[in-house]
């Protein structure tokens, strides 16, 4: 039940993004045929109904799975909204409040999800009961209706014309209607029948019943009910003259009734948005061809952007999918699958290749010890390899993952023509779930171009592998690393069009013994890496501080005289570090041919 609720919750979030796009588009194309709005709501319905949709580069949905079902069992629960700033501030709250306590049998997140599922099902049952009672009451009300002609029936209990019935719909009319008003009302209700609105509206209410917890779905249903009335009005009056339009409006006003808060059925002549409908009727003009074409193109574009899911990034957390029992006795994962069932490695820090454990007999072109691989940066889902001269020799563009039993791994080592490794060198683990081998390929390559691998045992990275399995080194921490995130934005150059109101720079900062790395939090790629840093801090005066900023922009409203010590360290021409009273600030510089080099942004850092 919890998994079903989480799936529907994710689908409602994806549909919510589409609703937020449809609402302004309705206004922009208010002079287009009203049936266009119904097409837009049909796209929303498709998004709510289809549990699986294609991936596309055009997708504007930030995340197809904001809340993964795996969150119920995760040691550190997190969401993945696709919006880095939102994740940064929400995930710490979720982790602190809902992480299972060690040594306890209670999982708070599972209890919360179970309670939420019960509330959801209770609300859904209440909505269904409301719809059934309403429909049954309406049936009783027209039970004594008398036939007029064809599918027209009259009843004293009817206040306004409406359609009732699914397979043999009838139009119910109140007694005493003028013949001319009756003709307009019947034309309107027949338009509903020809458009199948007596089916479509209950389907809309059913979707509202399922997704009642999302306020955007309520908004969508209310606007949808108005739009189907607008579309029927337009179908009836589009060939009328001014006098007929006026008479139609008078009939609409005469039949107007107080709208109900919820109306699963039926489509009624005088219920939804009467005032706006009268304005639309009296001001109706045939839409221009260009308006119609632009509206249809927009519908197609909206479908391409919001009825598709974002493409997987090629990283382990998104690429690994449903696995099959492989010939090696374990579980293998292939890039490109949709369901992420392999664990995504947590941030591993900066490592180096240690002792050589095994080597293919044909190799001789690299030193057998691991000193060549000076820095191996594991940043969540990516891998960067730096040699002993500070050169980046590899940066991953994608990966695949594999699980296998310990016996299968030992067998694979034997088949790889490796020597130098004994069976006892293979770490002990109980099941394939305790071992994951990630193999990385470059940005311009694929699964056949594997260059390096990281083997995780019992949740920890243990081996660094060259190629598929040419050399295996023991993975060792290169140096203690402290991770920082931006706490606040101290300064942003006025020329910038962006200001992070929440102080999130979008990067994670890794400070090691002699290294400093800047990692993109969204893609988990290392965008800057500085090695062999000697940490030669230089004191900075107030005058030197002011000279860092461009003329006319001015320095930030910060009195650096209050800080002691206050020191600066140049990482490169683009980045500088500041140490202000024992805290770190990161400063990005900008170079302009006319204005020289000046500060572009300053963020205050705090340990993650």
Buried (B, 14 or more C-beta within 10 A) or exposed (E): EBEEBBBBBBBBBBBBBBBEBBBEBBEEBEEBBBBBBBBBBBBBBBBBEEEEBEEBEEBBBBBBBBBBBBBBEBEEBBBBBBEBBBBBEBBEEBBEEBBBEEEEEEBBBBEBBBEBBEEBEEBBEEBBEBBEEBBEEBEEBBEEBEEBEEBBBBBEBBBBBBBBBEEEBBBBBBEEBEEEBBBBBBBBBBBBBEBEBBBBBBEBBBBBBBBBBBEBBBBBBBBBBBBBBBBBBBBBBEEBEEEBBBBBBBBBBBBBBEBEEBBBBBBBBBBBBBEEBBEBBEEBEEBEEEBBEBBBEBBEBBBBBBBBBBBBBBBBBBBBBEBEEBEBBBBBBBBBBBEBBBBBBBBBBBBBBBEBBBBBEEEEEBEBEBEBBBBBBBBBBBBBBBBBEEEBBBBBBBBBBBBBBBEBBBBBBEEBEBEBBEEEBBBEBEEBEBBBBBBBBBEEBBBEEBBBBBBBBEEEBBBBBBBBBBBBBBBBBBBEBEBBBBBBBBBBBEEEEEEBEEBBBBBBBBBBEBBBBBBBBBBBBBEBBBBEBEEEBEEBEEEEBEEBBBEEBEBBEBEBEEBEEBBBBBBEEBBBBBBBEEBBBBBBBBEEEEEEEBBBBBBBBEEE
